[in-house]
Amino acid sequence: MRKLMFKDVFTMSRIITKAGIKKDLERIVSESDSGDRLSLGIDFALGIMEGVSGEKVEQEIYKFLADVLECDVKDIEEGDPMTVINRLTNDEGHEQWSDFFINVWKLLQKKT
């Protein structure tokens, strides 16, 4: 897993906006125990996945995850979902990504 970059904030913000899932993510954050970063990060990521189950941002999600996990888009698109989830939650640097999702959410809340 690659290190977090500032451009990731903008990528995630565009995905959330295009998917129209801001209200759903707000609910996830308000219901989650803020002390458990990993749990909140996973809930946040799963909320995004549920919200983008249509095709309108599917390719953007594949590109983003492939970039983060440093693999090909095809590896994400055709790969085992559990492998991708395990890499996101267990690879070196996963805590940084959990923090990232929390902080992106906080930035989005300030926009409204």
Disulfide bonds with the S-S distance in Angstrom:
none
